[in-house]
Amino acid sequence: MTADDPRTVRLADYQPYSHLLDRVELTFHLHPTATRVQARLHLAPNPAARAGQDLRLDGEDLRLISCAIDGQAVAAAVDATGLTLAAAHLPQAAFVLETEVEIAPEGNFALEGLYMSNGMYCTQCEAQGFRKITYYPDRPDVMARFRVRIESDLPVLLSNGNPVGQGAGWAEWDDPWPKPSYLFALVAGDLRAHPGQFTTMEGRDVGLNIWVRPGDEGRCAWGMTALKASMAWDERVYGRAYDLDIFNIVAVDDFNMGAMENKGLNIFNSKAVLASSDTATDDDFARVEAIIAHEYFHNWTGNRITCRDWFQLCLKEGLTVFRDQQFSGDLRSHAVKRIEDVLMLRARQFREDGGPLAHAVRPDSFVEINNFYTATVYEKGAEVIGMLKRLVGDADYARALDLYFDRHDGQAATIEDWLRVFEDTTGRDLSQFKRWYTEAGTPVVSVTEDWADGVYTLTLAQTNPATPGQAVKGAKVIPVAVGLLNPNGDEVVPTTVLELTEAKQSFEFKGLASRPVASILRGFSAPVILERTVPASERAFLLAHDTDSFNRWEAGRALAKDVLARMIVDGAAPSADLLDGLARVAFDDALEPAFRALALRLPGEDDMAATLYAAGHVPDPAAIYRARRALHLALAHHLAAGLPGLELACRVPGSFSPDAKAAGLRALRLVALGFLARLDGGAQARAAYRAADNMTESFGSLAILLDIGEGRAELADFAAKWQGDRLVLDKWFAVQVGTATPERVADVVRDLTQRADFDWKNPNRFRAVIGALSGNHAGFHHASGESYALLADWLIKLDAKNPQTASRMSTAFESWPRYDVDRQAMMRGALQRIMATPGLSRDLSEMVGRMLA
């Protein structure tokens, strides 16, 4: 598929919608196979649009029953993607368009629009799902006030805004704030509420509810705690108060995403909101906290101010990800949170930027917008916000955000609007900085150093590699945070932000008594690849002495990658610098346990494949697998004497708490148990499994046992205990695939997919098995090619029901150019077979076409 395909949508072609839409009145007569939707749209010609246009409404999979203007029936031209009313039949003043359609929620397996999940009606309208509910201008710059009436015999009937009336078999909701159709939501079902209340800084009482299926009421308390914390934080840090009388969250089992920020009615994937100590791990608790915060923060950065068109998606998502990262750092640990965020960025976004799916933070064209809900838009978009804040400073960032909210409240904005508030606030020219939004690819910053007569000179050079469709790029504004340490470990120059704006620049530090050791890109101050020749002894020095937590971790990470690369390529032995350095971190009680746990985690196999490829080697997945396990065993032997004491010291006394301190101790304990399992055959991990009173330690010790080829009895026990719990059973499915040996993983997947409880139409269960297959690096890239074929088979099958999930999971193939010619041929063959499938969706065909191109 090419950029000239007639289905391609381009940013350059944006035009205002032909009409203004003031109010929308919807009535739903719910029925599993024949839901009737009546819509009244209060329209008027848009003076900003070209005069004399037809009225075009989007619509898919709808059966039109009637269409009228101001009460008079009117002929409409209906096609597969919408409805058109000829300009000659349209009033030149305000008018009301009435339509009635019929839809079948029960058969909607794509989970877009109005669909059913275990007897519950629910919606997902972002990005373009509302057009599967009724005929409508389904674009984000058309904002209107909604009033909704729901008719059904189900006991709970919810929509956006405030409740304004209810009776036997009906309920009405009114949302006073204009919104685009992608923020519409409706839920109807037999649900139970976990209630709460919050008083805003303005003194208004807001009713809170988390709605769940019967039996899940006991897993809502943490979500409610997180919601209240989010509301208080947004008031305290950004000055933003909630603006409705009620805030509802609904947990849904069948959901393509994590959650959705619909105004006043957030719909969540059950796994992103339900949590209790016996069913959720510490990672689950942290994820629930972060996702609830993210969706709540969208109330202002996404809802009150939305994006003009879908090319501006990063305007709401990048900003809101940055805000939820700030929130999690404030509540937990900024150092640990930063490391976790960068690990995700490098694993997902750097891979995206370096392959055939690379695109700008604000792309300039798309075929299917669902394919641009990517790590580049979200995670890199957040990094761009972080750089902007670092460049202007905290005070000017706060002033700019206040201006942004004041100037654009109630509007659909653009990246240009966003940058302009910073220019107006600070007086800076951000035209060069804008390249971060418009150019794809990860910049490479190379470093050279010079020392003479007490002057340390740091020379930085940037290159911006070519990406699909963008061969030549200009220099970017790159904030490089630098600190200098004396040879004794004292900091002589605290963190200073250097602004690299040219292809090459030098910076001098004068008056130094001795040659310093540089700590560069502190806090990962920009999403770049840092190229610098550093001896192992200097990395070990920074691992021991750096005052910047991120760069201390980074030094150990880089040292481990150097060692692994030599083990893989040259058959070298693990170095003493690495083993000794990590030992100092492991047993340094002055460091946060969560930080120590992260520092002791070896670089992943996919990370090493990318590292080797960047260094000019063809990565061998089997060799990477063997070397990583060998290094883990060597580190276990090196730490052996202190591991029993470390494991004992990290046992958390008393009842379970999901707070950051307790979670960090449990994380470090599991790391210690993982090393001990290499030495004692899993004896202590087995004891930990039996004694565990929480899911973190129960599931963590089970995973450790399976990883060393043990734990079959514990696996059976886990399944028997949690057979009736869909979310916990997802973990049971996933851990078997994730820990399978490379030669066994395809067989394990085939066996699991034959089980009666493998519901492949449920996105969570599908991701737990088929998603875990691509996550098992050595298994997915096994020389037989079995896993490539297996994934292709399942993507073809899923695409016929749920194109959105199939498309997103196809990215497992995006790194195919890294590998040897045989693996390349097998992956390309799998992609070509997918592409040749009759009736392939637009979602999947675009992704596969881009990867093949």
Residue, then its C-alpha position, 0 to 999 in steps of 0.5 A: m500500500t502506498a502513500d498514493d492509495p486513494r484511502t490515504v488520509r493526509l494532514a495537508d488535506y485538512q478542511p473544516y467540517s461543512h457544518l457546525l453541530d451544537r447539540v446531539e440527542l440520542t435514544f437507544h432501544l437496546h437489543p442484542t441483535a436489533t438495537r435501534v438508535q435515534a439521533r437528532l443533530h442540531l446543525a448549521p452551515n459552518p461559515a469557516a467552511r467552503a459554501g455549498q457542500d453536501l452534508r456527509l455523515d460517517g457510518e458503517d454497518l448500519r441499517l438506515i430506517s429513516c432520515a428527516i430534516d426538520g421533521q420532513a423525510v429526505a432522500a439520502a445516498v447511503d454507501a458502505t462508509g456513510l450517508t450523503l445529503a445533497a447541498a441542494h436539499l439542505p437549509q441555509a440556516a440552522f436545522v435538525l437532522e433526524t435519523e434512525v438506524e439499527i445495529a447488532p451489538e451481539g455480533n460485533f466482535a471487532l469491539e468497536g462501536l456498541y458491542m456486548s461483553n458477557g451480557m453487558y452492552c458497552t462502547q469503544c468509539e476512539a478513534q472511529g467507532f462512533r460511526k458504527i453506532t449512528y450516522y455522524p460527522d465522526r471526527p474530533d474537531v466536531m464538538a457538541r453537547f450530548r443528551v442520551r436516553i437509554e431504554s432497556d430492562l437491564p438494571v444499570l444504564l450509564s452514559n456521559g455527563n450527569p444523570v438527569g432522569q431515570g425510571a423503570g426501563w430507562a435512564e437519561w444523561d446530559d453532558p454539558w461539555p462539548k465533546p467529539s464523538y470519540l468520547f461518547a460512551l454507553v454501558a448497560g448491564d447487571l453491575r455492582a458499584h464500589p462507591g466513593q466521594f471526592t470534594t474538589m478544591e472548589g468545594r463541589d462534592v463529586g460522586l465516584n463509582i467503579w462498576v463491576r460484574p457481580g463477584d468482582e466487588g472485592r477488587c475495586a478498593w485500590g482503583m478507588t484509592a488511585l482515582k482519588a489520588s489522581m484527582a487530588w494530584d491534578e488539582r495540586v500540580y496542574g490546578r485542574a479540578y473535575d467538572l461534573d457531578i459524577f465520575n464513573i469507571v466500568a470494568v469490561d472483560d472484552f476490550n482492545m485497549g487498556a482503558m478509555e477516557n470517555k467524558g465522565l464514564n471511563i471504560f476499562n479493560s478489567k485487568a487495568v482496574l481490578a486488583s487485590s493482593d491475592t490476584a494482582t502482582d505489584d506490577d499490576f497494582a502500579r499499572v492500575e494506579a498509572i492507567i486510572a491516573h492517565e484516563y482521569f488526566h485526559n479530562w483536561t488534556g484530551n477532553r476539555i481540549t481535544c485534538r483537531d484531527w487524528f494527526q494531532l493524536c500526540l497532543k493529547e496522548g503524549l502530554t497525558v502520558f507525561r502527566d501520568q509519569q509525573f504522577s507515578g514518580d511523585l507517588r513512588s520513586h522518580a528514579v525507578k519510574r524514569i528507568e522503567d519508562v526508558l526501558m519501555l521506550r527503548a524496547r518498543q519505541f526505539r525498535e519502531d523508530g529503527g524499522p519499517l514502521a518508523h513514523a513521526v510523533r505527528p505523522d503526515s498521512f495514514v490509511e487506518i488511524n488505529n495503526f498510529y496508537t503507537a509507542t512513538v505517539y505515546e512514549k516518544g510524545a511524552e519524551v518531547i514534552g519532558m524535553l520542552k519542560r527541561l528546556v524552559g524550566d519548571a516555572d515557565y512550563a507551569r505558566a505555559l500550561d495555564l495559558y494552554f488551558d485558558r486559551h484552548d479550553g473547549q477547542a480542538a487544538t493542534i501541535e502549532d497551538w501547543l508550541r505557540v503557548f510556550e513561545d508566547t510564555t517564554g519568548r523562545d522560537l520553537s520552530q527548530f524544536k518542532r522537528w521532534y514532532t515532524e521527523a521520525g527516527t532516533p537521533v544519535v549523539s556522539v561524544t568526544e572529550d579533551w582535557a588540557d590546562g584545566v579545561y575539559t571540552l566536551t564535543l557533541a555531534q548529532t546525526n539523524p538517520a533516514t527513515p521511510g519517507q524521510a531521507v534528509k533531516g535537519a539538526k534538532v534541539i537536544p537537551v543534554a544533561v551533564g554532570l562532572l565527577n572528580p576521580n574520587g567520586d565527588e561531583v565538581v560540576p552539578t547537572t547542567v543542561l547543554e543545548l545541542t542545536e547544531a550538527k556539532q558543538s563544543f562546550e568548555f568547563k574551566g577551572l577544574a583541578s583534575r580531569p573529570v569523569a563525565s556523566i552524560l545524558r543524565g536522567f535520559s534528558a533526550p530520547v537519543i542513542l548516545e555513542r561514546t567509547v567508555p572503558a569498562s573501568e569508567r563504567a564501573f566507576l560511574l556504577a559505584h559513584d554517579t550521583d544521578s540515579f539513572n546514569r548509575w543504573e545506565a552505567g551498569r546496564a551498558l557494562a552488562k551489554d558490553v560483557l554480553a556482546r563479547m560473550i556472544v560474539d567472541g565467547a569471552a567470559p564475564s568480566a570482574d568489573l561487571l560482577d563486582g560492580l553489581a555485587r556492590v549494588a546488590f548489597d548496598d542498603a543505602l539504595e532503594p530496593a526497587f532500584r537494586a532490583l532493576a540494576l540486577r536485571l540483565p538486558g533482555e534478549d531483544d535488547m541485545a539483538a538490537t545492540l548487536y545489530a547496531a554494532g554491525h553484527v547479525p544477531d543469533p537469537a540462540a547465542i543470545y539466549r545461551a549467553r544471557r543465561a550463562l551470565h545470569l548463572a555466573l552472577a548467581h555464583h558471584l553473589a552466592a554468599g550474600l544471597p540468603g541474607l538478602e532474600l531474608a532481609c527482603r521479606v516484608p512482615g505483616s499484611f500485604s501493602p501495595d505501597a512502593k517500599a513494600a513492592g520494592l522489597r518484594a521485587l528485590r527478594l524475587v531477584a535474589l530467589g531467581f539467582l538462588a534457583r540457579l544454585d539450589g535447583g529451585a528449593q527456596a523458590r519452591a518454599a516461597y511459592r508454598a508460603a506466599d500470601n500474595m500474588t506477587e510472590s506466588f506468581g513470581s516464584l512460579a515463574i522462577l521455577l519454570d524458568i529453570g525447568e522446574g515447577r510442574a507441580e506448582l503450575a498445576d496447583f496454580a491452575a487448580k486454585w485459579q481456574g475460575d478467575r479469568l485474569v489470573l488464568d491469563k497469567w498462567f497461560a502467559v508464563q508457560v509461553g514466556t518461560a518455554t525453551p526455544e525449541r519447545v515454545a511453538d508446541v506449548v502454544r499449540d497445546l494451550t490454544q487447544r484448551a477449551d478455556f482459550d477464548w481467542k476472541n477475548p483480547n486479553r486471552f489472545r495476548a496472553v498466549i499469542g502475544a507471549l509467543s513473540g515475547n519469547h525472543a529465542g523461541f519466536h526466532h527459532a531457526s525452524g521458523e515454526s513460530y513465524a508460521l504459527l503467529a501468521d496463522w493466528l493473525i489471519k484468523l483473528d483479523a476476520k473478527n478483530p482487525q485492531t488487535a491483529s494489526r497491533m500484534s503484527t508488529a512482532f515482525e517489524s524487526w525482521p531486517r535485523y536477522d540472518v537471510d534464512r530468518q528474513a526469508m521466513m518472516r517475509g514469507a509469513l508476511q506475504r502469506i498474510m498479505a495474500t489473504p482474501g478479505l484482509s482488513r485495512d488495519l492489518s494490510e496497512m501494517v503488513g504492507r509497510m513492513l514488507a515495503 
